[in-house]
Amino acid sequence: MNRTAITAALILSAAAMAATGAQAQGGLASRITHYDVSKTATLKAVHDGAGSMNFGPLMTDKTLSTNMIFLHRGVLHAHSGIGQHFHNHCEEMFVIFDGEAEFTINGRTSLLKGTVGAPDRMGSSHAIYNPTDHDVEWMNINVGTSKVYDAFNLGDDRVGVPKDKIPQFVTMKLDRALLKQGDIPGVMRRRALGPSVFYTPWAYVDHMLIQPGVSVPPLRLTDLSEAFYVMSGEGSVTVNGETVAIKKGDAIPVDVNQT
């Protein structure tokens, strides 16, 4: 079984089960995508949610050969959100990079401050709402039991619902203060979510900080694809001997057996 991993680098990485499709073709530069809010679409009442948001895909079900279905980026506008909906054959995680938002999992809601995420495990429902007067930067990651996405809307925008002071669901916090020095000098890393959290082949979510002038040695994973998202800074990435400059907002796919 091949899996999918997500790493956020400051860098962010995640993983999924192998599908039947071939690996993506084309040069590395053409496979790396960059988040630009001006190039995203404006959507209203997403999953019967309140208000509007900006939304754009950085990775799709064609990006990796594993069962990563998508990685989306966008903005939740003031007093707007995504309505409560179920996923029965895939798992999804909303992440906010700044501000705060009301996260709901299975009908329980808590106000969380960025950078934070809450995985919606397979067979559960989730929603998110921005109760503030300003935009909140948002990301969404989805990994499935196959390449097929599913959702069932509940018609609930979760506006004005009671909130738990302590979240009654799994959360992850991406905070530099929580990072620890690993085996590579100058590379701080932390596993924000491990494989026990997920029912699908989603392997983990890692948070990594690479100091200036430091490189991570080449690594080939035979049963794992990785999706990297650059949260801050700039540098370069090398995949199968091809090197490309990267910067904040870039999403980098690394497929099974790539180095």
FISE-387569 format. One record per residue (C-alpha): residue number from 1; x, z, y. Coordinates in Angstrom, 2 decimals. Each point is the difference from the previous one (the first is absolute). Last residue first. Layout:
FISE-387569
   palo         x         z         y
    NUM         X         Z         Y
...
This chain:
FISE-387569
   palo         x         z         y
    259     14.18     -4.95     11.51
    258     -3.12     -1.77     -1.31
    257     -1.06      0.74     -3.56
    256     -3.62      0.84      1.03
    255     -0.75     -0.95      3.60
    254      1.37      1.25      3.31
    253     -2.47     -0.47      2.89
    252      1.09      0.84      3.58
    251     -2.49      0.99      2.72
    250      1.36     -0.02      3.57
    249     -1.52      2.16      2.74
    248      3.27      1.45      1.27
    247      2.89     -2.38     -0.64
    246      1.59     -2.23     -2.63
    245      2.92     -2.43     -0.08
    244      0.21     -2.14     -3.15
    243      2.54     -0.08     -2.84
    242     -0.29     -2.16     -3.15
    241      2.02      1.16     -3.03
    240     -3.00      0.64     -2.23
    239     -1.63      2.11      2.74
    238      2.06      1.28      2.95
    237     -1.59      1.92      2.87
    236      1.23      0.39      3.57
    235     -0.22      2.50      2.83
    234     -2.56      1.19      2.53
    233     -1.67      3.22      1.12
    232     -3.32      1.59     -0.98
    231     -2.83     -0.21     -2.51
    230      1.42     -2.83     -2.08
    229     -2.35     -0.67     -2.93
    228      1.43     -0.61     -3.46
    227     -2.04     -1.23     -2.97
    226      1.61      0.47     -3.39
    225     -0.46     -1.63     -3.40
    224      0.71      1.93     -3.18
    223      0.69     -0.68     -3.67
    222      3.49     -1.53      0.09
    221      1.21      1.72      3.16
    220      3.27     -1.40      1.39
    219      1.91      2.11      2.54
    218      2.65     -0.97      2.54
    217      1.66      2.94      1.82
    216     -1.74      1.45      3.11
    215      1.98     -0.68      3.16
    214      1.07      2.27      2.86
    213      1.19     -1.19      3.44
    212     -2.81      1.76      1.86
    211     -1.77      2.69     -2.13
    210     -2.58     -1.04     -2.60
    209     -3.22      2.05     -0.05
    208     -2.27     -0.20     -3.05
    207     -3.60      0.92     -0.83
    206     -1.12     -0.75     -3.54
    205     -3.47     -0.82     -1.36
    204     -0.29     -0.12     -3.78
    203     -0.82     -1.92     -3.17
    202     -3.30     -1.80      0.64
    201     -0.80     -1.12     -3.58
    200     -3.60      1.23      0.51
    199     -1.06      3.62     -0.61
    198      2.12      1.43      2.83
    197      1.16      3.45      1.10
    196      2.18      0.53     -3.09
    195      2.13     -2.96      1.10
    194      1.53      1.90      2.94
    193     -1.00      0.22      3.66
    192      2.25      0.84      2.97
    191      3.23     -0.44     -1.95
    190      2.63      0.88      2.59
    189      3.13     -1.71      1.25
    188      2.90      0.39      2.42
    187      2.78     -2.59     -0.26
    186      3.24      0.70      1.91
    185      1.99      0.90     -3.11
    184     -1.67     -1.46     -3.14
    183     -0.85      2.62     -2.64
    182     -2.89      1.41      2.02
    181     -0.27      1.82      3.31
    180     -3.50      1.32      0.53
    179     -2.97     -1.15      2.09
    178     -2.63      2.55      1.05
    177      1.04      0.09      3.68
    176     -0.38     -3.78      0.12
    175     -3.76      0.41     -0.53
    174     -2.16     -2.31     -2.11
    173     -2.79      2.35     -1.12
    172     -1.95     -0.72     -3.17
    171     -3.54      1.09     -0.85
    170     -1.93      0.82     -3.18
    169     -3.55      1.30      0.49
    168     -1.88      3.09      1.19
    167      1.70     -0.13      3.39
    166      0.36      3.45      1.61
    165     -2.03      0.44      3.19
    164     -2.92     -1.72     -1.74
    163     -2.15     -2.17      2.25
    162     -3.76     -0.32      0.46
    161     -1.20     -3.57      0.77
    160     -0.25     -1.35      3.55
    159      0.63     -3.64     -0.94
    158      0.51     -0.59     -3.73
    157     -0.97     -3.72      0.28
    156     -2.18      0.20     -3.12
    155     -1.55     -3.18     -1.45
    154      1.33      0.86     -3.48
    153      2.06     -3.16     -0.48
    152      1.23     -1.02     -3.47
    151      3.49     -1.53     -0.15
    150      2.00     -2.14     -2.42
    149      3.28     -1.92      0.20
    148      1.15     -2.11     -2.98
    147      3.75     -0.38     -0.67
    146     -0.30      2.36     -2.97
    145     -0.06      3.78     -0.50
    144      0.43      0.06      3.75
    143      2.34      0.90      2.85
    142     -1.15      0.14      3.64
    141      1.90      1.07      3.14
    140     -1.61      0.49      3.43
    139      1.74      0.58      3.33
    138     -1.24      1.37      3.33
    137      1.24      0.50      3.57
    136     -2.54      2.11      1.94
    135     -1.65     -1.22      3.20
    134     -1.14      2.43      2.70
    133     -3.06      2.11      0.87
    132      0.11      2.02     -3.22
    131     -2.42      0.25     -2.92
    130      1.86     -2.60     -2.13
    129     -1.89     -0.20     -3.30
    128      1.20     -0.56     -3.57
    127     -1.86     -0.48     -3.28
    126      0.44      0.64     -3.71
    125     -1.71     -0.19     -3.38
    124      1.38      0.77     -3.46
    123      0.09     -1.87     -3.32
    122      3.65     -0.91      0.34
    121      1.87      2.37      2.30
    120     -0.43     -0.14      3.75
    119      3.43      0.95      1.30
    118      0.17      1.91      3.30
    117      2.65     -0.86      2.60
    116      1.84      1.66      2.86
    115      2.21     -0.82      2.99
    114     -2.15      1.04      1.63
    113     -2.35      2.97      0.50
    112     -2.86      0.74     -2.41
    111     -3.60      1.04      0.69
    110     -1.73      0.82     -3.29
    109     -3.01     -1.43     -1.85
    108     -1.50      0.59     -3.45
    107     -2.45     -2.68     -1.25
    106      2.12     -1.27     -2.86
    105      3.09     -0.41      2.22
    104     -0.46     -0.07      3.77
    103      2.75     -0.22      2.62
    102     -0.77      0.87      3.64
    101      2.71     -1.42      2.24
    100      2.95      1.12      2.09
     99      2.57     -1.48      2.34
     98      2.80     -2.05     -1.52
     97      1.03     -1.84     -3.16
     96     -3.29      0.11     -1.89
     95     -0.14     -0.77     -3.74
     94     -3.00     -1.04     -2.11
     93      0.67     -0.13     -3.74
     92     -1.69     -2.10     -2.64
     91     -0.42      0.07     -3.76
     90     -1.63     -2.71     -2.12
     89     -2.67     -0.48     -2.66
     88     -2.82      2.28      1.19
     87      0.60      0.04      3.75
     86     -2.82      1.74      1.88
     85     -0.98     -0.27      3.67
     84     -0.34      2.22      3.06
     83      0.07     -1.86      3.30
     82      3.16     -1.14      1.78
     81      0.52      1.29      3.51
     80     -0.73     -0.04      3.69
     79     -0.32      2.55      2.81
     78      3.10     -1.45      1.69
     77      1.41     -3.06     -1.77
     76      1.57      0.17     -3.45
     75      3.00     -2.29      0.19
     74      1.53     -2.31     -2.57
     73      2.14     -0.45     -3.07
     72     -0.90     -1.14     -3.53
     71      1.94      0.13     -3.27
     70     -1.74     -1.79     -2.86
     69     -0.85     -0.35     -3.69
     68      3.08      1.53     -1.61
     67     -0.58     -0.82     -3.64
     66      3.46     -1.35     -0.77
     65      1.18     -3.57      0.62
     64      0.43      0.75      3.71
     63     -1.18     -1.81      3.15
     62     -3.00     -1.87     -1.45
     61     -2.33      3.04      0.00
     60      0.66      0.26      3.75
     59      2.68      1.52      2.23
     58      0.14      0.38      3.78
     57     -3.76     -0.46      0.50
     56     -1.54      0.51      3.48
     55     -2.63      2.28      1.53
     54     -1.14      1.11      3.44
     53     -2.81      2.52      0.00
     52     -3.61      0.40      1.05
     51     -2.79      2.51      0.49
     50     -1.38      2.18     -2.80
     49      0.35     -0.78     -3.71
     48     -2.29     -2.07     -2.19
     47      2.97     -1.01     -2.22
     46      1.59     -1.32      3.21
     45     -2.65      0.14      2.73
     44      1.81     -2.40      2.32
     43      3.19     -2.01     -0.52
     42      2.53     -1.27      2.54
     41      2.61     -2.26     -1.60
     40      3.76      0.49      0.21
     39      2.53     -2.17      1.83
     38      0.22      2.19      3.11
     37      0.58      3.01     -2.29
     36      3.31     -1.45     -1.17
     35      1.13      1.34     -3.38
     34      2.81     -2.05     -1.51
     33      0.13     -1.75     -3.38
     32      2.97     -0.48     -2.33
     31     -0.63     -2.77     -2.55
     30      1.17     -2.84      2.25
     29      3.26      1.81      0.77
     28      0.63      0.54     -3.70
     27     -0.16     -3.70     -0.79
     26     -2.88     -1.61     -1.87
     25     -1.90      0.79     -3.19
     24     -1.92      3.12     -0.94
     23      0.43      1.14     -3.59
     22     -2.23     -1.57     -2.60
     21     -3.54      1.20     -0.70
     20     -1.01      1.79     -3.20
     19     -0.27      3.47      1.49
     18      2.52      2.79     -0.38
     17     -1.16      3.56      0.66
     16      0.63      1.45      3.53
     15      2.63      1.75      2.49
     14      0.51      1.65      3.70
     13      2.87      0.36      2.87
     12      0.09      1.18      3.79
     11      3.42     -0.25      1.94
     10      0.64      1.62      3.37
      9     -0.31     -1.30     -2.65
      8     -3.33      0.32     -1.76
      7      0.26     -0.68     -3.68
      6     -2.88     -1.12     -2.21
      5      0.32     -0.44     -3.80
      4     -1.76     -2.35     -2.44
      3      0.03      0.14     -3.80
      2      0.86     -2.17     -2.98
      1     -1.37      0.96     -3.40
